[in-house]
């Protein structure tokens, strides 16, 4: 029987690349995001390979999360893999000058949203006595940098939550993998800089950044590992990157 994966933030970047990688090996997909049009495009692209259904909700909206998961037909509730990918960075600045709306967006999305989705899905995994949760953290969750303290804190929380999940769920046959990417060329910087394309492009200039597919490859490896193997934590940096803020540019 085919496995089923529930992927948040599936409309672009790492989430979309993960959906494509999973479809390539026959894993059916529950694609989640805020943009129905984008979800429909991804679903249309992948439905020739696997079964696909979509759910439209914002992970920051607790009621919407539980309503969406509850709306799944019984056959789609046999979830094997949860990929908590949804989340973003908003703004870049010191704590005294930071925008509290940006802070709310990051904490509500990166931390509370991940918790809401996990709380909705974990009972389904427990009922089946098996499963795999993949949480997308960041190198920023391991190494704090100036002007990004709140974003770093939100991703450090993902690291801690991943460890807590592993401590609580391993005994029930459920694996937890934390994936911490470095500099990945996605919409990440465009969102952080609020649509400033010129500023976002500079982030990836002078070196060969990671691509979303590189992270998807690692996720696929983790979920396809033998039962005897748990990939607990993966940190993936670009070849020219040696730390969160250290990139050797040409």
N, C-alpha and C positions, 0 to 999 in steps of 0.2 A: 504494500500500500504506500502511496505517496505521502510524504510528510507535508505539513502545513506550517508556513511561517507567517507571523504577524509582524509587519514592519511599519514603524512610525516614521514620519518625515520621508515618505517614499516617492515624493514627486520630483526630487532633484538630488544632486550630489551623492553622498555615500549611501543614502537610503535607496535611491533609484539604482545605483550600481549594484547594490546588494540584491535587489529584486532581480536584476538581470542575471547575476551570477547564480542565484538559486534556481531561476527558471531553466538555466542551462543544464542543471542536473536533475530536473524533474520535481522540484519542490513547489507545491501549490502555494498561492500567495494571497494574503489579506493585506492589501495596500492601504495605508492610512495617511491622511494629510488634510490640509485646510482648503486646498484648491481642487474642486471637483473636475474642472477642465483638465488640469495637469494629471490627475489620477486617471481620468478616462484615456488620456493619451498613452500613459505607461501601460495601462491594462490592455489597450488595443494592441500595443506592440508585443506584449508577452503572452497574450491569450492563445496564440497559436502553439505555444510550447507546453503550457500548464493551465490548470484552472485558476482563475483570478476573480476575486471580488474586492470591492473597495468600500471604505468607510470614511466619511468626511467629518472631521471634528478637530478642535484645537486641544492639544494635550493639557493646556492650562485651565480648561473648563472641566472641572471635576464631574459635573452632572452629564455633560456631553460625552465624556469618556465612558462612563458606566452605561449610559444609554446606548452608545454605539456598540460596545462589546455585547450587551444584552440583546441587541437586535440580531445578532448572528444566528442563522439557522443551526440546528443541532450538529449537522455534519461539518459545519465550519468551526465549531467550538473544539474540535479535536486538534488543538494547536500543539505543535511539537517545538517550535522555535519562536521566541520573542526577541525582536531586535529593537531596543530602545534607542532610536537614532535621532528623533526630533529634538531640536534645541538650537540655540544660536547665541552669538555674541552681539551685544548692542552697545555701541559707543566705546570710546577709549579715553580715559581721563583719570585724574587723581580723585581720591575719595572726597576731598573737600569741594571739588568742582563737579563731581559726577551728577548725572541726571538720575533722579530716583525712579523715574519711569523706566529707564534702561535697566536699573537694578531689579525692579519688579519683573520685567520681561524675562531676564536671565534666570532669576531664582524660580519664578513660576513655571518657566518652560523646562529648564535644564534639570531642576531638582523636583519640584512638586509634580510637574507633568509626568516625569519618569515614574514617580511613586504612584500616581493615580493609575497609569496604564498597568504597571506591575501588579498593583492590588487587584485590578480587574481580571488579569490573566492568570496570576499564580494559582488561584483556586482551581482553575481548569487543568493546570499541570499537575497539581496535587491529586486531583481526582483520578488522573490517569497513571500517576506514579512514575512519571518520566517527563523529560523536557530539557530545554536549553535556553537560558536567557543570555543575551549579548547586550551589554551596555556600552554605548559609545561615549567615552570620556575624552580626554585630551592630554597632550603633554603639559598643558596649562594646569591640569589637576595634580601634577607631580612637581612642577616648578613654577612658583609664583613670579610674576613680573610686574614692574611698576606700570601704573595706569590701567591695569587690568585686574585689580585685586578681586572685584566682585565676580567677574567671569571665572577667574582662577578658583575662587572659593566654590562656585557652583559646580565646577568640574571636579574639584577635590571631594565634594559631597558625593558625586557619582562613584568615585573610587571607593569611598567608605561604604556606600550602599551596596556596591558590588561585593565587597568583602563580607558584609552582613548577610547578603543573600546566600553566598557560598556556605557560610557557617550554618545557616538555618535550613537550607534546601538540599544539600548534598545527601543527607540521610534519607531523603525522599526520592532519590534517583534523578534529581534535577541539577544540571550543571550550570555554572555561571562563569561567563567570560567577560572581562573588562578589556576594551580596546582603546588605547590612547594614541591617536594620531598626532603627528606634528603638522607641518605646513602642507595642507592639501588644497589644491587649486579648485575651489568650488564657488558657490555664491556666498560663502562665509564672510569674506572681507567686504563684499558689496553690501551685505546686510549690516555688518558692524559699522561701516562708514555711511550708512543711510542713503545708499544709492549713488555715492560719489565714485563713478567708474574710474576716473584717473587715479584717485588715491588707492582704490582697491587693486588696480593693476600693478602698482608699484610694489605691493607686498610680494608678488611672485616674479619680479624682474631680477635678472642676474644669476639665476640658478634654475635647476630643473626640479620643480616642486612635485610632491606626491600627487597622484590622480585618484579620483574616487574609486576607480577599479582596483587600485593597489590595496585599499582598505577592505574592499569587498572580497578580494582574494584571501586575505587573512581571516575574515569572518567565515568564509566558506570552509577553509581548512579547519577552523576550530569546531564548527558544527558537524564536520564529517570525520572527526577523529574517532578512533575506536572507543567503545564504552569504558575501557580501562584507562583512558586518557582524558584529563581535563586541562584545557588551555586556560589557565586562571587569569593571566594578565599579559597583554601584548602592547609594547610601545613601538610605534613605527615612525621613524624620522625620514625626511628626505635625505638623499645621499650627501647633500652639502650642508645638512643641519646637524649640529652637535648638541644643542640645547634649545629650550623653548624660544629664546631670543637670539641665539647665535647661529647665523646662517652665513656661510662663506660664499659671497657673490663675486662673479667675474666682473 
